[in-house]
Amino acid sequence: MTHDRAAGPVSPLRLAVVVGALGVVFGDIGTSPIYTIQTVFNPEDPHPVPVSDANVYGVVSLIFWSAMLIVTITYVSLAMRISNDGEGGIMALITLLRRWAGDTRVRVASVLAALGIFGAALFLGDSMITPAISVLSAVEGIEVIDPGFAEWVVPVTAVILVCLFAAQRFGTSVVGRLFGPVMIAWFTTIAACGIGGIAREPEILRAISPTYAAGFLLGHFHIAFFALAAVVLAVTGAEALYADMGHFGHRPIAVGWLFVVLPASTLSYLGQGALVLADHDNLRAPFFLLVPDWARVPMVLLATMATVIAAQAVITGAFSVASQAAQVGYLPRLRVLHTSHSTYGQIYVPWMNWLLLVSVLTLVLAFRSSAALAYAYGMAVTGTITIMTILFFYVAHRRWRTSWWVLGLAAVPLLAVDLLFLAANATKIVHGAWLPLAIALTAFTVMTTWQRGREAVTAERSEIEGSLRDFVREIDEAGATGEVGVVRGTAIFLNRGKETAPLALRANVEHNHVRHEHVVIVTIDIDTIPRVPESERLEVDPLGLDADGITHVTARFGYTETADVPAALARLTPEQTEGELDLDNATYFLSKIELLPGPEPVMARWRKRLFIATSHITADAAEHFGLPRDRVVLVGSHVEV
């Protein structure tokens, strides 16, 4: 089977790919009808939208056209045409920007990359809020069945979330097969309920016309502006479409959106609008009241399953963002477990999983309702969408060589829409929108501090380690005079590059006065592409001295791959390494660095302490690189920051 990674898998199983995308990609955006209209007209909102027939038409129309502009045009039609070797999302755009860091536009690329990191940080905040608001909104359906169940909403939600996060370590390869059919049942059901509502008040179909959205926004701007803060909930999860493009391809996601998700969601919104037109009191829970009495219990169960899937999708998205951020140097090396050897992209990051669990439970216990969380939710969504749009048009200009005035025809109106949504959500800062900003600022500070501290440590280590080629020549000369002995076997030293000598190698030679018969210095290069072809995996350098048994090897991996060093070294031939390596008995030497705050003004003291504290979550190198633990030797040293 062949693949076009940018356009999607070319396969007779196209329908199966679309079904898989429905189960993973659209969980968040597909469950937005549960709470969007209810939140827009929430009477407890600090800027309430008055309930009237005209406002109902305007809100429903605004929801539909917001989805068309942001999801259909910005993401599906435009953004998904640009990928990093098939991968999408903010992190993919950042890696494309990093490739241009050496040209004359380095300052612009650096600023945009920093903006992108803040967008990724906002997405992490989104990944904490989404499970809380999604599962809460579904469980709140039991209040419609019996108001006496209200006190059970928070405890039931907490139990579901604990079970969800506890199950992450098993992976989604088995459960994932159920996701697609469940979401098909979900979209079929909400579409059918929407049609039932429309049948009661067919006049609601007029809301499809953009004149109602424009009339509401321009004619009642003082009301519509504040309504936008809740209308944006209809497009939550749009970033997931782009981020998961590498898993399913552009076309299956586009087909799923245009032919399943968009029509079903639109029918649900229209049906809810019709229900509210018939009786304004239905605004207390329009989604569940749209369902016949006999079907409300099954609907609550189906909604809970759908929102769990929505939470699952954003959790795995957070795993991907954290893993990719670590790969490109914005976070420490994290423990990443690949939960499926047959399904691309399924990973589990334990540290991120438990951080999310604690955060999500805290949000549920603090806010206690989906309506209260909605104020916080919109800011994370609009911030991420706005930043993605800015990065996309800059990358599009660089990649397609399209003039700015041509791109401006699309960029100006789309950015105007994004900024309008962002401004509306900014009015909710004191009412909860500060939360995702606080989370994002914290994550942004951690990531930029780690990047800056890592650069400082690298510079300090370079001075201590000295030139690798000079040290190899010193070893060769010392061996000729008998000052350094040679022992049988193979020693493998992991190092940051081939310019400086590994601290472990220098310590072994200077203190023990011996070296191994075969020495391989390995540098792990995490590339800015998702996967590296096997033909380009290894690069061998004899370091200028033939037949001395010391070789440098660069092992390249994509940022979505597992850096399995022994497997990569097994591809080496005796001709490349000046003799056959005994990999079955090789000893792996690692340099263990202890970080200490130093007097140099490379960062503020509080940032130095943050950098050192962050270093403690660094994953074990032996496990991360697939090294046999019983043949790993650690050599300690300390570096001042």
C-alpha positions as CSV (number, residue, x, y, z in Angstrom):
1,M,0.0,0.0,0.0
2,T,1.4,3.4,-0.9
3,H,0.9,6.6,1.0
4,D,0.8,10.3,0.1
5,R,1.5,11.6,3.6
6,A,0.4,15.1,2.7
7,A,-2.8,14.1,1.1
8,G,-3.7,11.0,3.0
9,P,-3.4,7.2,2.5
10,V,-4.2,6.0,-1.0
11,S,-6.0,2.7,-0.2
12,P,-9.2,0.8,-1.0
13,L,-9.9,1.0,2.7
14,R,-10.7,4.7,2.4
15,L,-14.0,4.2,4.3
16,A,-12.2,2.6,7.2
17,V,-9.7,5.5,7.4
18,V,-12.6,8.0,7.5
19,V,-14.3,6.0,10.2
20,G,-11.1,6.0,12.2
21,A,-10.8,9.7,11.8
22,L,-14.3,10.2,13.0
23,G,-13.4,8.3,16.2
24,V,-10.2,10.2,17.0
25,V,-10.2,13.6,15.3
26,F,-13.8,14.8,15.7
27,G,-14.6,13.9,19.3
28,D,-14.1,17.4,20.6
29,I,-15.8,19.4,17.9
30,G,-18.5,16.8,17.5
31,T,-19.6,17.1,21.1
32,S,-19.8,20.9,21.1
33,P,-23.6,20.9,20.3
34,I,-24.1,19.6,23.9
35,Y,-23.3,22.9,25.5
36,T,-22.8,25.7,22.9
37,I,-26.3,27.2,22.6
38,Q,-27.0,26.7,26.2
39,T,-23.9,28.6,27.1
40,V,-24.6,31.5,24.7
41,F,-27.9,32.2,26.4
42,N,-26.7,31.4,30.0
43,P,-28.6,33.9,32.2
44,E,-25.8,33.8,34.7
45,D,-23.3,35.0,32.1
46,P,-21.7,38.4,33.1
47,H,-22.8,39.7,29.7
48,P,-26.1,37.8,29.1
49,V,-27.6,37.5,25.6
50,P,-31.3,38.3,25.8
51,V,-33.6,35.5,24.6
52,S,-35.6,36.5,21.6
53,D,-36.6,34.9,18.3
54,A,-34.3,37.3,16.4
55,N,-31.4,36.6,18.7
56,V,-31.9,32.8,18.3
57,Y,-31.8,33.1,14.5
58,G,-28.7,35.3,14.8
59,V,-26.9,32.9,17.2
60,V,-27.6,29.8,15.2
61,S,-26.5,31.5,11.9
62,L,-23.4,32.8,13.6
63,I,-22.5,29.3,14.9
64,F,-22.9,27.8,11.4
65,W,-20.9,30.5,9.6
66,S,-18.2,30.5,12.3
67,A,-17.7,26.7,11.7
68,M,-17.6,27.4,7.9
69,L,-15.0,30.2,8.2
70,I,-12.7,28.7,10.9
71,V,-13.0,25.0,10.3
72,T,-14.0,24.5,6.7
73,I,-11.9,27.4,5.2
74,T,-9.1,28.1,7.6
75,Y,-8.3,24.5,8.6
76,V,-9.7,22.0,6.1
77,S,-9.3,24.1,2.9
78,L,-6.1,26.1,3.7
79,A,-4.0,25.0,6.7
80,M,-4.1,21.3,5.9
81,R,-2.4,22.0,2.6
82,I,0.8,22.7,4.4
83,S,2.5,19.9,6.4
84,N,5.9,18.9,7.8
85,D,6.3,15.7,5.8
86,G,2.6,14.9,6.4
87,E,2.5,16.1,10.0
88,G,0.2,19.0,10.9
89,G,-0.5,21.2,13.9
90,I,1.3,24.1,15.6
91,M,4.4,22.0,16.4
92,A,4.8,21.1,12.8
93,L,4.6,24.8,11.8
94,I,7.2,25.6,14.4
95,T,9.6,23.0,13.1
96,L,9.2,24.5,9.6
97,L,10.1,27.9,11.0
98,R,13.2,26.5,12.8
99,R,14.5,25.3,9.4
100,W,14.7,29.0,8.3
101,A,16.5,30.1,11.4
102,G,19.7,30.7,9.5
103,D,18.5,33.0,6.8
104,T,18.1,36.8,6.7
105,R,14.6,36.5,8.3
106,V,15.9,34.8,11.4
107,R,14.4,37.5,13.7
108,V,10.9,37.2,12.2
109,A,11.1,33.3,12.3
110,S,12.3,33.4,15.9
111,V,9.5,35.7,17.0
112,L,6.9,33.6,15.2
113,A,8.4,30.4,16.6
114,A,8.1,31.9,20.2
115,L,4.5,32.8,19.4
116,G,4.0,29.2,18.2
117,I,5.4,27.9,21.5
118,F,2.8,30.0,23.3
119,G,0.1,28.5,21.0
120,A,1.3,25.0,21.9
121,A,1.2,26.0,25.6
122,L,-2.4,27.2,25.1
123,F,-3.2,23.8,23.6
124,L,-1.8,22.2,26.7
125,G,-4.2,24.4,28.7
126,D,-7.0,23.3,26.3
127,S,-6.1,19.7,26.9
128,M,-6.7,20.2,30.7
129,I,-10.1,22.0,30.2
130,T,-11.5,19.8,27.4
131,P,-11.9,16.6,29.4
132,A,-13.4,18.5,32.3
133,I,-16.0,20.5,30.3
134,S,-16.8,17.6,27.9
135,V,-17.5,14.9,30.5
136,L,-19.2,17.4,32.9
137,S,-21.6,18.6,30.1
138,A,-22.5,15.0,29.3
139,V,-23.1,13.9,32.9
140,E,-25.2,17.0,33.5
141,G,-27.8,15.3,31.3
142,I,-28.9,13.3,34.3
143,E,-30.3,16.5,35.7
144,V,-32.7,16.6,32.8
145,I,-33.9,13.1,33.7
146,D,-34.2,13.9,37.4
147,P,-33.1,17.2,39.0
148,G,-32.4,15.2,42.2
149,F,-29.4,13.7,40.5
150,A,-27.6,17.1,40.4
151,E,-25.4,16.4,43.4
152,W,-24.0,13.3,41.6
153,V,-22.7,15.2,38.6
154,V,-19.3,16.1,40.0
155,P,-18.6,12.7,41.7
156,V,-19.6,10.7,38.6
157,T,-17.5,13.0,36.4
158,A,-14.5,12.6,38.7
159,V,-14.8,8.7,38.6
160,I,-15.1,8.7,34.8
161,L,-12.0,10.9,34.5
162,V,-9.9,8.8,36.9
163,C,-10.8,5.7,34.9
164,L,-10.0,7.4,31.6
165,F,-6.6,8.5,32.7
166,A,-5.8,5.2,34.4
167,A,-6.5,3.4,31.1
168,Q,-4.1,5.6,29.1
169,R,-1.1,3.3,29.9
170,F,-2.8,0.4,28.0
171,G,-2.9,2.5,24.8
172,T,-5.8,3.1,22.5
173,S,-5.1,0.4,19.9
174,V,-7.9,-1.9,21.2
175,V,-10.3,0.8,22.4
176,G,-9.7,2.8,19.3
177,R,-11.5,0.2,17.1
178,L,-14.7,1.1,19.0
179,F,-14.3,4.9,18.7
180,G,-15.3,5.2,15.0
181,P,-18.6,3.2,15.3
182,V,-19.5,5.0,18.5
183,M,-19.0,8.4,16.9
184,I,-21.0,7.3,13.8
185,A,-23.8,6.4,16.2
186,W,-23.4,9.8,17.9
187,F,-23.5,11.9,14.7
188,T,-26.5,9.8,13.3
189,T,-28.4,10.3,16.6
190,I,-27.8,14.1,16.9
191,A,-28.7,14.6,13.3
192,A,-31.9,12.6,13.7
193,C,-32.8,14.6,16.8
194,G,-32.0,17.8,15.0
195,I,-34.3,16.9,12.1
196,G,-37.1,16.2,14.7
197,G,-36.6,19.7,16.1
198,I,-36.6,21.3,12.7
199,A,-39.8,19.6,11.8
200,R,-41.5,21.5,14.6
201,E,-40.3,24.9,13.5
202,P,-39.1,24.7,9.8
203,E,-38.6,28.4,9.8
204,I,-35.3,27.9,11.6
205,L,-33.8,26.8,8.3
206,R,-33.6,30.5,7.3
207,A,-30.7,30.8,9.8
208,I,-28.5,29.1,7.2
209,S,-28.4,32.4,5.4
210,P,-25.4,34.5,6.2
211,T,-27.6,37.6,6.4
212,Y,-28.9,36.5,9.8
213,A,-25.3,36.2,11.1
214,A,-24.3,39.5,9.6
215,G,-27.5,41.2,10.8
216,F,-27.0,40.0,14.3
217,L,-23.4,40.9,14.4
218,L,-23.7,44.3,12.8
219,G,-27.2,45.3,13.9
220,H,-26.8,44.2,17.6
221,F,-23.0,44.4,18.0
222,H,-23.2,45.2,21.7
223,I,-24.9,41.9,22.2
224,A,-23.3,39.7,19.5
225,F,-19.8,40.7,20.5
226,F,-20.2,39.1,23.9
227,A,-22.1,36.2,22.4
228,L,-19.0,35.3,20.4
229,A,-17.2,34.2,23.6
230,A,-19.6,31.3,23.7
231,V,-20.2,30.8,19.9
232,V,-16.5,29.9,19.6
233,L,-17.3,26.7,21.6
234,A,-18.8,25.4,18.3
235,V,-15.3,25.2,16.8
236,T,-13.4,23.7,19.8
237,G,-11.3,20.9,18.5
238,A,-10.5,22.5,15.2
239,E,-6.8,22.3,16.0
240,A,-7.2,18.5,16.4
241,L,-8.1,18.2,12.7
242,Y,-4.8,19.7,11.7
243,A,-2.7,18.1,14.4
244,D,-4.0,14.6,13.5
245,M,-3.5,15.0,9.8
246,G,-0.3,12.9,9.9
247,H,-2.4,10.0,11.3
248,F,-5.2,10.0,8.8
249,G,-4.3,12.3,5.9
250,H,-6.0,15.4,4.6
251,R,-8.7,13.8,2.5
252,P,-10.2,11.4,5.0
253,I,-10.4,14.3,7.5
254,A,-12.0,16.6,4.9
255,V,-14.5,13.9,3.9
256,G,-15.4,13.2,7.5
257,W,-15.9,16.9,8.3
258,L,-17.8,17.9,5.1
259,F,-20.1,14.8,4.8
260,V,-20.6,13.7,8.4
261,V,-19.6,16.1,11.2
262,L,-20.6,19.4,9.7
263,P,-24.1,18.3,8.5
264,A,-24.8,16.4,11.7
265,S,-23.7,19.3,14.0
266,T,-25.6,21.8,11.8
267,L,-28.8,19.8,12.1
268,S,-28.4,19.6,15.8
269,Y,-27.9,23.4,16.2
270,L,-30.8,24.1,13.9
271,G,-33.0,21.6,15.9
272,Q,-32.0,23.2,19.2
273,G,-32.8,26.7,17.7
274,A,-36.2,25.4,16.6
275,L,-36.8,24.0,20.1
276,V,-36.0,27.4,21.7
277,L,-38.2,29.2,19.2
278,A,-41.1,27.0,20.3
279,D,-40.5,27.6,24.0
280,H,-37.8,29.8,25.4
281,D,-37.8,27.8,28.6
282,N,-36.1,25.0,26.7
283,L,-32.8,26.9,27.0
284,R,-32.1,25.2,30.3
285,A,-30.9,22.1,28.3
286,P,-31.8,22.4,24.6
287,F,-29.6,19.5,23.5
288,F,-31.1,16.9,25.9
289,L,-34.6,18.3,25.6
290,L,-34.4,17.8,21.9
291,V,-34.3,14.1,22.6
292,P,-37.7,12.2,23.2
293,D,-38.4,11.4,26.8
294,W,-38.0,7.6,26.2
295,A,-34.5,8.1,24.7
296,R,-32.9,10.5,27.2
297,V,-31.2,7.9,29.4
298,P,-29.6,6.2,26.3
299,M,-28.7,9.6,25.0
300,V,-26.9,10.5,28.3
301,L,-25.0,7.3,28.1
302,L,-24.1,7.9,24.4
303,A,-23.1,11.5,25.1
304,T,-20.9,10.3,28.0
305,M,-19.2,7.8,25.6
306,A,-18.7,10.5,23.0
307,T,-17.3,13.0,25.4
308,V,-14.9,10.4,26.8
309,I,-13.7,10.0,23.2
310,A,-13.4,13.7,22.9
311,A,-11.3,13.8,26.1
312,Q,-9.2,10.9,24.8
313,A,-8.5,12.7,21.6
314,V,-7.2,15.8,23.3
315,I,-5.2,13.8,25.9
316,T,-3.3,11.9,23.1
317,G,-2.9,15.3,21.4
318,A,-1.2,16.6,24.6
319,F,1.0,13.6,24.6
320,S,2.1,14.3,21.0
321,V,2.8,18.0,21.7
322,A,4.8,17.2,24.8
323,S,6.8,14.5,23.0
324,Q,7.5,16.7,20.0
325,A,8.4,19.7,22.2
326,A,11.0,17.5,24.0
327,Q,12.4,16.2,20.7
328,V,13.0,19.8,19.4
329,G,14.5,21.0,22.7
330,Y,11.7,22.9,24.5
331,L,11.2,20.3,27.2
332,P,13.6,17.7,28.9
333,R,13.8,14.3,27.5
334,L,10.5,12.6,28.6
335,R,9.6,9.0,29.0
336,V,7.6,8.1,26.0
337,L,5.9,4.7,25.5
338,H,4.7,3.6,22.1
339,T,1.5,1.7,22.8
340,S,1.1,0.2,19.4
341,H,3.6,-1.2,16.9
342,S,1.1,-1.3,14.1
343,T,-0.7,2.0,14.5
344,Y,1.2,5.2,13.7
345,G,1.5,7.9,16.4
346,Q,0.0,6.1,19.4
347,I,2.1,7.1,22.4
348,Y,1.8,7.4,26.2
349,V,3.7,10.0,28.2
350,P,3.3,9.0,31.9
351,W,4.5,12.3,33.4
352,M,2.1,14.3,31.2
353,N,-0.8,11.9,31.9
354,W,-0.7,12.3,35.7
355,L,-0.2,16.0,35.4
356,L,-3.3,16.2,33.2
357,L,-5.3,14.1,35.6
358,V,-4.5,16.2,38.7
359,S,-5.2,19.4,36.6
360,V,-8.5,18.1,35.2
361,L,-9.8,16.9,38.6
362,T,-8.9,20.3,40.1
363,L,-10.9,22.1,37.4
364,V,-13.9,19.8,37.9
365,L,-13.9,20.3,41.7
366,A,-13.3,24.0,41.4
367,F,-15.8,25.0,38.7
368,R,-18.3,22.2,39.2
369,S,-20.3,22.9,36.0
370,S,-19.7,23.1,32.2
371,A,-21.2,26.6,32.0
372,A,-18.6,27.9,34.5
373,L,-15.7,26.3,32.6
374,A,-17.0,27.6,29.3
375,Y,-15.5,31.1,30.1
376,A,-12.1,29.5,30.4
377,Y,-12.5,27.2,27.5
378,G,-13.0,29.9,24.8
379,M,-9.8,31.8,25.5
380,A,-7.7,28.7,25.0
381,V,-9.5,27.8,21.7
382,T,-9.4,31.3,20.2
383,G,-5.8,31.9,21.2
384,T,-4.7,28.7,19.6
385,I,-6.7,29.3,16.4
386,T,-5.4,32.9,16.0
387,I,-1.7,31.9,16.5
388,M,-2.1,29.0,14.1
389,T,-3.6,31.3,11.4
390,I,-0.7,33.7,11.8
391,L,1.9,31.0,11.5
392,F,0.1,29.3,8.6
393,F,0.1,32.5,6.4
394,Y,3.8,33.2,7.1
395,V,4.8,29.6,6.3
396,A,2.5,29.7,3.2
397,H,4.3,32.8,2.0
398,R,7.7,31.2,2.5
399,R,6.8,27.8,1.0
400,W,4.6,28.8,-1.9
401,R,6.5,32.1,-2.6
402,T,3.1,33.8,-2.8
403,S,3.0,37.6,-2.6
404,W,1.7,39.1,0.6
405,W,-1.1,41.0,-1.2
406,V,-2.5,37.8,-2.6
407,L,-2.3,36.0,0.7
408,G,-3.8,39.1,2.3
409,L,-7.1,38.6,0.5
410,A,-7.6,35.5,2.7
411,A,-5.5,36.4,5.7
412,V,-7.1,39.8,6.5
413,P,-10.7,38.6,6.8
414,L,-9.8,35.3,8.5
415,L,-7.6,37.0,11.0
416,A,-10.2,39.6,11.6
417,V,-12.7,36.9,12.5
418,D,-10.1,35.2,14.8
419,L,-9.2,38.5,16.5
420,L,-12.9,39.3,17.0
421,F,-13.4,36.0,18.8
422,L,-10.2,36.6,20.8
423,A,-11.3,40.0,21.9
424,A,-14.8,38.7,22.9
425,N,-13.2,36.1,25.1
426,A,-10.8,38.7,26.6
427,T,-13.9,40.2,28.2
428,K,-14.2,37.0,30.3
429,I,-10.7,37.2,31.8
430,V,-11.9,38.1,35.2
431,H,-14.6,35.4,35.0
432,G,-12.4,32.5,34.3
433,A,-10.6,33.2,31.0
434,W,-7.5,33.9,33.0
435,L,-7.1,30.2,33.7
436,P,-5.9,29.1,30.3
437,L,-3.7,32.2,30.0
438,A,-2.2,31.3,33.4
439,I,-1.6,27.7,32.3
440,A,-0.2,28.8,29.0
441,L,2.1,31.4,30.5
442,T,3.4,28.8,33.0
443,A,4.0,26.2,30.3
444,F,5.6,28.9,28.0
445,T,7.9,30.0,30.8
446,V,9.0,26.4,31.5
447,M,9.6,25.6,27.8
448,T,11.5,28.8,27.0
449,T,13.5,28.5,30.2
450,W,14.5,25.0,29.4
451,Q,15.5,26.0,25.9
452,R,17.6,28.9,27.2
453,G,19.1,26.9,30.0
454,R,19.9,24.0,27.7
455,E,21.8,26.4,25.4
456,A,23.8,27.7,28.4
457,V,24.6,24.2,29.6
458,T,25.7,23.2,26.1
459,A,28.1,26.1,25.9
460,E,29.6,25.3,29.4
461,R,29.9,21.6,28.5
462,S,31.7,22.5,25.3
463,E,34.4,24.2,27.2
464,I,34.9,21.3,29.6
465,E,34.8,18.6,27.0
466,G,37.2,20.2,24.5
467,S,37.7,19.2,20.8
468,L,36.9,15.6,20.0
469,R,39.4,15.3,17.1
470,D,42.2,16.7,19.2
471,F,41.4,14.3,22.0
472,V,41.3,11.4,19.7
473,R,44.7,12.3,18.4
474,E,46.0,12.6,22.0
475,I,44.6,9.1,22.7
476,D,46.4,7.8,19.6
477,E,49.7,9.4,20.6
478,A,49.4,8.2,24.2
479,G,48.6,4.7,22.9
480,A,51.8,4.7,20.8
481,T,53.9,5.6,23.9
482,G,52.1,3.1,26.1
483,E,50.5,5.7,28.4
484,V,47.1,4.5,27.4
485,G,46.4,0.8,27.2
486,V,43.9,-1.0,25.0
487,V,41.4,-3.5,26.4
488,R,39.3,-6.0,24.3
489,G,35.7,-5.2,23.6
490,T,33.4,-2.5,22.3
491,A,32.6,0.8,24.2
492,I,29.8,3.0,23.0
493,F,29.7,6.6,24.3
494,L,26.6,8.8,23.8
495,N,27.5,12.4,23.0
496,R,25.8,15.6,22.0
497,G,27.8,16.0,18.8
498,K,31.0,15.3,17.1
499,E,32.8,18.6,17.9
500,T,33.5,17.9,21.5
501,A,34.7,14.8,23.4
502,P,32.3,12.9,25.6
503,L,32.9,13.6,29.3
504,A,32.7,9.9,30.0
505,L,35.4,9.0,27.5
506,R,37.7,11.8,28.7
507,A,37.2,10.6,32.3
508,N,37.9,6.9,31.4
509,V,41.1,7.7,29.6
510,E,42.4,10.3,32.0
511,H,41.6,8.3,35.2
512,N,41.9,4.7,34.1
513,H,44.5,5.2,31.3
514,V,42.7,2.7,29.1
515,R,40.5,2.6,26.1
516,H,38.5,-0.1,24.4
517,E,39.6,-1.9,21.2
518,H,36.5,-0.5,19.4
519,V,35.1,2.9,20.5
520,V,31.9,4.3,18.9
521,I,30.9,7.8,19.8
522,V,27.2,8.2,19.0
523,T,25.3,11.4,18.5
524,I,21.5,11.3,18.4
525,D,20.1,13.8,16.0
526,I,16.4,14.4,16.3
527,D,15.4,15.9,13.0
528,T,12.6,18.4,12.2
529,I,10.7,15.8,10.2
530,P,8.4,13.2,11.7
531,R,10.3,10.1,10.3
532,V,13.8,9.6,8.8
533,P,14.2,7.0,6.0
534,E,16.3,4.0,7.0
535,S,18.7,4.8,4.1
536,E,19.5,8.1,5.9
537,R,19.5,6.8,9.4
538,L,23.3,6.7,10.0
539,E,26.3,8.9,9.1
540,V,29.8,7.5,9.9
541,D,32.9,9.7,10.4
542,P,36.3,8.0,11.1
543,L,37.5,11.4,12.7
544,G,40.5,11.7,10.4
545,L,42.4,8.7,11.8
546,D,42.1,5.4,10.0
547,A,42.5,2.0,11.7
548,D,42.5,3.5,15.3
549,G,39.2,1.8,16.2
550,I,37.5,5.1,17.1
551,T,34.5,6.1,15.1
552,H,31.8,8.7,15.3
553,V,28.3,7.8,14.3
554,T,25.4,10.2,13.9
555,A,22.0,8.4,14.3
556,R,19.1,10.4,12.9
557,F,15.6,10.0,14.0
558,G,12.4,11.9,13.3
559,Y,10.6,13.7,16.1
560,T,7.8,11.1,16.2
561,E,10.2,8.1,16.3
562,T,11.7,6.1,19.2
563,A,15.4,6.7,19.3
564,D,16.5,3.0,19.5
565,V,20.3,3.2,19.5
566,P,21.2,-0.5,19.6
567,A,18.8,-1.2,16.7
568,A,20.4,1.7,14.7
569,L,24.0,0.6,15.4
570,A,23.1,-3.0,14.3
571,R,23.0,-1.6,10.7
572,L,26.7,-0.7,10.8
573,T,29.2,-2.8,8.8
574,P,32.7,-3.8,9.9
575,E,34.1,-1.6,7.0
576,Q,32.4,1.4,8.5
577,T,33.7,0.9,12.1
578,E,37.2,-0.4,11.3
579,G,36.4,-3.8,12.5
580,E,33.4,-5.8,13.7
581,L,31.6,-4.5,16.7
582,D,30.6,-6.8,19.5
583,L,27.2,-5.2,20.1
584,D,25.9,-8.2,22.2
585,N,28.5,-7.5,24.9
586,A,29.2,-3.8,24.3
587,T,29.3,-1.4,27.2
588,Y,27.4,1.9,27.0
589,F,28.9,4.9,28.7
590,L,26.7,7.8,29.7
591,S,27.7,11.2,31.1
592,K,25.5,12.1,34.1
593,I,25.4,15.8,34.6
594,E,24.5,17.5,37.9
595,L,23.3,21.0,37.4
596,L,24.2,23.8,39.9
597,P,23.3,27.5,39.9
598,G,26.4,29.5,39.0
599,P,27.4,33.2,39.1
600,E,27.1,33.8,35.3
601,P,24.2,36.0,34.4
602,V,22.8,33.7,31.7
603,M,19.3,33.8,33.3
604,A,17.6,35.3,36.3
605,R,18.2,33.3,39.5
606,W,14.6,32.2,39.7
607,R,14.8,30.9,36.1
608,K,18.0,29.0,36.9
609,R,16.2,27.3,39.8
610,L,13.2,26.5,37.5
611,F,15.6,25.1,34.9
612,I,17.3,22.8,37.5
613,A,13.9,21.8,38.9
614,T,12.6,20.9,35.4
615,S,15.7,18.8,34.8
616,H,14.5,16.4,37.4
617,I,11.7,15.1,35.2
618,T,14.2,14.1,32.5
619,A,13.6,10.5,31.5
620,D,16.3,7.8,32.1
621,A,18.6,7.9,29.1
622,A,19.2,4.2,29.1
623,E,15.5,3.5,28.8
624,H,14.9,6.4,26.4
625,F,17.5,5.2,23.9
626,G,16.7,1.5,24.3
627,L,20.1,0.7,26.0
628,P,20.6,-2.7,27.8
629,R,20.5,-1.5,31.4
630,D,22.9,-4.2,32.7
631,R,25.6,-2.9,30.3
632,V,25.3,0.8,31.1
633,V,28.0,2.8,33.0
634,L,27.3,6.3,34.3
635,V,30.2,8.7,34.7
636,G,29.3,11.8,36.8
637,S,30.2,15.4,36.4
638,H,28.7,18.8,37.3
639,V,28.0,21.9,35.3
640,E,27.1,25.4,36.5
641,V,24.3,27.3,34.9
